[in-house]
Structures are given as structure tokens and as C-alpha cells.
Amino acid sequence: MLRRGPFFFVLTRPIMSSLLKTYSERLAETLPRVRDQIAMAEEAGGRTSGAVRLIAVTKSHPLECVEAALQAGLEDLGENRVEELEAKVEQFGAECAQWHMIGHLQSRKTRRVLAVADVVHSVDSLKLARKISTSSLEGEGLVEVLAQVNTSGEESKGGFMIESAFEEIAELAELPGLRVSGLMTMAPFVDDEAVLTSAFTSLRRLSESLVASLDGFGTELSMGMTNDLDIAIREGSTMVRIGTALFGPRPGYTA
Ligand SMILES: *Cc1c(COP(=O)(O)O)cnc(C)c1O
């Protein structure tokens, strides 16, 4: 339902501006706080200042949220559904931000995602990686990908299982048409610091062994969300994916 046509936008424009104001006002408060939190975590973790990139997760939020984010100077935006990503790129253009696909991707949608995403964080199987490789070679160009790893063993989480991740990701890294810039994980949704630390540490260790063994394997670590960004940064994150702390609870969105 990407093409609702001008009717949709003309009709909703007046309503949209007050929502835009709401998002802008919220961001004026939250963005400096989140940036401070990242800077403090970098310092506490002995990391270089500016080492961590902020991916603003606009998923499930309306177009006004993206507009407010762009106006606030956010340059990396994260989405988890192809349809919604397409609708937002169609509205604002591919050039205005780096668009990150962070949600599970069905193999049959690889072609579509390559047309709109700059980075795909959620490459969670060799099957999907092969499809992306094929689509990429067929003309969408070299795409940047991260291999998603299931560091918690939870069945509800996607990604390469940690036990077999090294071999499978080494195979993935050989596929043509992909640039593997690093790894991504989602920690379990818990407050237990030891559990969170262990998930992030195992991703970092895996990254270290892949980087040491494979020529040109990327060093990015996409880890850390609203609830666990401090720990993720201390454990070596280079990209945090933050939604709630910036934009509040997600209202739901249908593209
Ligand atoms: C939704 C989502 C986020 C953002 O989560 P918050 O807790 O709102 O910061 C980060 N990463 C992924 C993969 C997500 O799906």
C-alpha cells in the first residue's frame, strides 16, 4: 500500500504539522540527553569520544517523526519493516539520511530492501545472505551488511547461533556483492547486568576472532538499545539503535 497517492498527503498535511511539532519538541529534550549518555558511556568505557554512532530508530512512528529527526540533524535512521522503510524513503528521499534496515527480512523481499537501505543489520541466515548476494549482483550494487548473531540463545531471537556463528559468518563473508561491515545482536529484554554484559561480550569476542582470521572483515558492532546502551558501549559497541529514549513509546504505523 505504498502508493496511496497525493490524496493521502494533501488530506493529512494540516494534522501532520502539529504532530511534527510534538516530535520536534520531544527531540529537543531527548536528543541532547541521549547524546550525553553516549558520551558518558564512551568515557566510562575508555572508548574514543565519538566512536559510537547513533542510529535513531523511527520504526512504527509516522512520517512526522522522520521529519523531526532529520530537522534535528540525525543522519542515521533505523526501520524494521520493508514497506515502512520504502514509504519513508519515498517521502524524504534516499539521500537525506543513511537508512538502516534492522528488522528480520524475508528472503523474497531482498530486492526491495536493497533499493532503499544503505545498511542491512539483520542478515540472520546464510540463506538470506545468498539471496542478498544474488540480488546485489543482479544490479542493486554492493550493499553493506551486518551478520546478526543470537548471543542469548533465546528462541524468540533471530540470528546465527553463537556455537556455529564463526563458520557460517566466515562463509557469508565470501559471498560476492556484499560488504560485511560487522556484527549485530539484540540482548535479552532483562535488567540483569551480568546477562546483558555476557551477550555483548560474546559478540565482541566473535568479532575479534573473525577480524583476526578473515581479510577485510568489518569491525562494526551494532549493539545497544534504549535499555542497555551503557553496557553495550562499555563492551565495544560502535552503533547503538535507539528508539524509545528519543521518540517515546511507539504508536504503530501502517505503510
Ligand atoms: C525496535 C528496535 C530497536 C530500538 O529499541 P528501543 O528499545 O526503542 O530503543 C533497536 N534494535 C532493533 C533491532 C529493534 O527492533
The ligand as a Tripos MOL2 file, in Angstrom:
@<TRIPOS>MOLECULE
LIG
   15    15     1     0     0
SMALL
NO_CHARGES

@<TRIPOS>ATOM
      1 C1         12.9490   -1.5280   17.9520 C.3       1 LIG1
      2 C2         14.3680   -1.8700   17.8520 C.ar      1 LIG1
      3 C3         15.3370   -1.0850   18.4670 C.ar      1 LIG1
      4 C4         15.0330    0.1450   19.3120 C.3       1 LIG1
      5 O1         14.5450   -0.2340   20.5580 O.3       1 LIG1
      6 P1         14.3040    0.8280   21.7500 P.3       1 LIG1
      7 O2         14.2250   -0.0410   22.9480 O.co2     1 LIG1
      8 O3         13.0370    1.5290   21.4500 O.co2     1 LIG1
      9 O4         15.4700    1.7380   21.7850 O.co2     1 LIG1
     10 C5         16.6590   -1.4510   18.2880 C.ar      1 LIG1
     11 N1         17.0040   -2.5350   17.5540 N.ar      1 LIG1
     12 C6         16.0930   -3.3180   16.9610 C.ar      1 LIG1
     13 C7         16.5470   -4.4890   16.1630 C.3       1 LIG1
     14 C8         14.7480   -3.0240   17.0970 C.ar      1 LIG1
     15 O5         13.8440   -3.8160   16.5040 O.3       1 LIG1
@<TRIPOS>BOND
     1     1     2 1
     2     2     3 ar
     3     2    14 ar
     4     3     4 1
     5     3    10 ar
     6     4     5 1
     7     5     6 1
     8     6     7 2
     9     6     8 1
    10     6     9 1
    11    10    11 ar
    12    11    12 ar
    13    12    13 1
    14    12    14 ar
    15    14    15 1
@<TRIPOS>SUBSTRUCTURE
     1 LIG1         1 GROUP 0 **** ****
